[in-house]
Amino acid sequence: MTANVTTSKERTPPEFTHVPFRVARAAETAVQMGLVTLETDLTIETELRHFIGGAVGTDIGHGQPPTILHSRIACDDQVTVENLTAMKERFADALALFPPGYHFDVIGYGCTSASLLIGEDTVQAIVKSHVDVAHVTTPLTGARRALKAVGARNIGYLAPYISEISEKMCFLLEDDGFEIGAAATFGEGRDSIVGCIHPKSILDAIDAIISSATIPLDAIFISCTSLKCATIIAIAESKYGIPIISSNSAIAWDMARLARLAMSANEKGLLFQQD
């Protein structure tokens, strides 16, 4: 159907009443969260909503759900050390797409391996230099804190990455005091494919890690925000009785913790039952 558009000269417009409004005071606004996600990531935005779903502010925006704003950072689909570290020079463009002058309580940068290669402190400094934000975190930062929060020492490690990146990640975790009792990788170098790996394949990989572990495991860390883990975490935890921490559950938990949100733990994993 084609609309019959007439000009303003042919019709008399309605008389508009100007109605008053007020601007919310700082104490009335919700917690403001931001997420910088990769151009190629098909997963993190959906899973962040899952893990933070039901959360409300306890200090800022008391009783209100948080506001979450997203921006995307340009990246190459092929996951290599060179391509990941190249994102360091692309933060400014991604952060400039957030509303100007906006204050964030927390911003998460959604790439585990790039956080490792660029450096967590460097990521934090870059974000804070471009945006008014109180806290910055990454999936790697969140995972390191989460593994300590659940009391893990002996851990299993699952990633989709090429071996060079996986090895660097395991070395960092060992430097943190964790012992890697078993490790596995899908060996896929394209992020667009990683985001399509079936959750059942992730469950099967967890089974393989448990079976091959050289020591009893206290937890398993599944590294990469593109891996779809939200629907299988509770299933795997019920089967094996240990925390399963994914990159997305870790960054969501850490963002919520930093923003002092009261969280719902339903179907989100043992991590979200921590005080």
C-alpha positions, 0 to 999 in steps of 0.5 A: 500500500502506498501512502497518500502524502500531502504537503503541510500547505494542504492540511492543518496540523494538530495543535501541540501541547508542550508538556513538562519533563524532568531530568533524572538525578544521578541517584535515580539513574540505573547502573551504566554498563558498556561492552566493546565486542569484536566485529566478528563475535556472534555470542557475547551480547546474547550471553551477557544478557543471560548472565546479567539478566535479573540483576538490579542496582544496590547502590546506584540505581537501587532496585533498577536493572542496569543499562548496557550500551554496546560498541564494536571494534574492528578486527580480523576474522583470522585469530592470530597474534598479529591480528589480535594485537592490532586491535590496540590501535582500533580502540579509539574508533570503537570507543568514540561510538559511545554517546559523547560525555556519557559516564559508565560505571563499568566497561568490559572489553570482550576479547580474552586472547587480545586482553592477554596479548595487549595486556589487561592493564594496557586495555584498562588504560586505553579505555579510561583515556577515551571514556568516562568510566569508573571500572574496566574489565576483560574476560581474562581479568574476570576469569582470573578473579572468578577462578580464585573466587571459587577456590580453584587451584587445579583447573582444566582449560578449553579453548578454540585457539591455535596452539600459540595463543592457548600456550600463552594463556596456560602459562599466564594461568600457571603464573597465577598459581593454577595448575593445568590438569588437562587442556584441550583446543578445537584448533579453529582459527576463524572467529566466525566459525568459533561462534558457530561451534555447537554447545554439544561439542563444548560439552563433549570437550568438557567430557574429554578434559575430565577424562584426560585430567592428570589430577582431580580438577577444581574447575574448568575455564572455557576461554573465548567469548565466541564460544556458546556456553550459557546453555551448558554450564549448569548441565556440566556442573551438575554432571561433574560437581565443579564450577565451569567458568566461561569467558562470558560468564566471567566478564559478566560476573566481574562487571556485575561485581564491580558495579555492585549489582545484586545478581540472580544465580538461576541457571548461571553456574556456581560462580554466581552463587559466590558472595 
